[in-house]
Amino acid sequence: MRVCDILVAYVLIFNDSVYSIIIKFMKYCIKPLTLALTAVCGLSAMAADRFVISGSIPGVNDSIRVVLMNVEREKAEKIAETVSTDGSFRITGTVKMPTLCRLSVYRKSNFPVTQPRLMVENTDMKVHFTQPLDSVGSSYVPETMVEVQGGDAARQFAEYIGACSEAENAAINAEYRHAEKYFETNDNPDTMAVYKARVDETAARLSRMKRGFITEHPDYHISSVLVFKEMMKTFVYHEDELVAMVESVKACPNTARINLNSRALDWSRNYCLGRVYSDFALTDDRGAVKHLADYVESGKYTFIDFWASWCGPCRDAIPHVRKIRELYADRMNVYSISCDESEPAWRKAMEKEKMEWTQLRLTQDQLGAVGRHYLLSAIPRLILLDPQGRIVCSTNLPAEIDKYLEENLK
């Protein structure tokens, strides 16, 4: 038996010619053993291609649903799910590379009690909730109450949480407080400005913390994930910033991850600041088909407001658009482009809002091209082009347009 074990190990390690010689011998002498070892080797290879997560949640006696989601992209994708028994669960599946996931835990509601993140790779992993489920669910950063063992990626992510959890908690808390004040004060401008400043302050601090962590750990899987997620943000970074991000994590040991970031860079170049605007067809208030290029005047800024009559925030932004037009009339052209499907509704809103500047509209056939070029998924969308026709600001918030103009058009 020992000789056979050595022969099989030798076969697997060395070349095919040695393999064929030994197999001929084994075919006649120890065929049963060969089949058994092949089965064992096959099972080992299979195990290496899958993850097995064994978890425990103290104090949970009823069955709960546990769903593992890939959260690296904007839309989360389900990988696997299971149902716990007396607070214990086992979930299996496969990932193409170490992947940032979310472990969503449900009771009877369609809303999860908690959703801690974890880095999953194809290995045996253990997840233990160190606090009762409701306590974990009340935390903005539940990862601080969950221990994960198994794999380098999980260990590296634990280091990230240790370094950045406090900054994450502050940023999320600021976002929630901002949202609460929006409804409590009916969007009072003075109050909202105070809470928006807090949002910006905490977000900037978290961004600095992330960049510092990536700089210290350029070979960590989570560092590459953080870069990937930043590149998915549209019209936030310039091309040279995106390139620098990708270069900063090329030490990642996973080739698939490096290739993914490279493809993401190619995609994000289409949606970066400093890119010359993409032309598209639209319709003027007389029903004639025009193009954006007909309205972009070289040497002047171009301010574009995508809106619709049925959109409350869009209507709220109109006075702000009017004020910007008045302040920068000699240096800027302003255009409002409606996404209304109903032409009568568009015209009625224009009349009511007294929108005296150039008004344009996208028909349903024209919307597709704008969606592709600018990823127009929410309105109002405010886009500012510089005198060379380059995109310098793209936002849903009029205040961000104000900030850019105050800093650059003195």
Secondary structure as GFF3:
##gff-version 3
##sequence-region A 1 410
A	DSSP	alpha_helix	2	13	.	.	.	ID=ss1
A	DSSP	alpha_helix	16	29	.	.	.	ID=ss2
A	DSSP	alpha_helix	31	48	.	.	.	ID=ss3
A	DSSP	beta_strand	51	56	.	.	.	ID=ss4
A	DSSP	beta_strand	65	70	.	.	.	ID=ss5
A	DSSP	beta_strand	77	83	.	.	.	ID=ss6
A	DSSP	beta_strand	88	93	.	.	.	ID=ss7
A	DSSP	beta_strand	99	106	.	.	.	ID=ss8
A	DSSP	beta_strand	117	120	.	.	.	ID=ss9
A	DSSP	beta_strand	124	129	.	.	.	ID=ss10
A	DSSP	alpha_helix	133	137	.	.	.	ID=ss11
A	DSSP	three_ten_helix	142	145	.	.	.	ID=ss12
A	DSSP	beta_strand	146	149	.	.	.	ID=ss13
A	DSSP	alpha_helix	152	184	.	.	.	ID=ss14
A	DSSP	alpha_helix	189	216	.	.	.	ID=ss15
A	DSSP	alpha_helix	221	231	.	.	.	ID=ss16
A	DSSP	alpha_helix	239	248	.	.	.	ID=ss17
A	DSSP	alpha_helix	255	268	.	.	.	ID=ss18
A	DSSP	three_ten_helix	269	271	.	.	.	ID=ss19
A	DSSP	beta_strand	281	284	.	.	.	ID=ss20
A	DSSP	beta_strand	289	291	.	.	.	ID=ss21
A	DSSP	three_ten_helix	292	294	.	.	.	ID=ss22
A	DSSP	beta_strand	301	307	.	.	.	ID=ss23
A	DSSP	alpha_helix	312	327	.	.	.	ID=ss24
A	DSSP	beta_strand	332	338	.	.	.	ID=ss25
A	DSSP	alpha_helix	343	353	.	.	.	ID=ss26
A	DSSP	beta_strand	358	361	.	.	.	ID=ss27
A	DSSP	alpha_helix	364	374	.	.	.	ID=ss28
A	DSSP	beta_strand	381	385	.	.	.	ID=ss29
A	DSSP	beta_strand	391	395	.	.	.	ID=ss30
A	DSSP	alpha_helix	398	408	.	.	.	ID=ss31
###
